[in-house]
C-alpha cells in the first residue's frame, strides 16, 4: 500500500539575493511525472492558492490562462493557478425535490494532456 506523501514547505530564499521581497512559500507540494502541484502562499494570497506546473516537453499547453516559467536548467513549465468555479452540493428540498446549494470556490483547471498519450 502506497504511503501518502509527507507535507512539505518550500521557499525560494536560497535562490534569491539578500533583501528580496515578496518571496513565496509553497505547501503540500507533490512532484512527479513532469508535474508539480501544491499551494503557493504570497502577500497577494496569504491564505494560499493552488497551483499546477506541467513540463512543456511532456504536456501540451493548457487551456485557459497560464504562464510559462523557465527553470535554471532551461526547461519550460506551464503554470496555472486555481480559478473561480461553482461548487454544487445536492439536498432534498422540503417539497421532496432535489435542490442544490451553490458556492464559488477556487479549483485548478483540468490538467493538460500528456504528449505521449495523444
Secondary structure, 3 states (H helix, E strand, C coil): CCCCCCCCEEECHHHCCCCCCCCCEEEEEEEECCEEEEEEECCCCCCCEEEEEEECCCECCCCCCCEEEECCCCCEEEEEECEEEEEEEEEECCCCCEEEEEEEEEECCCCCCEHHHC
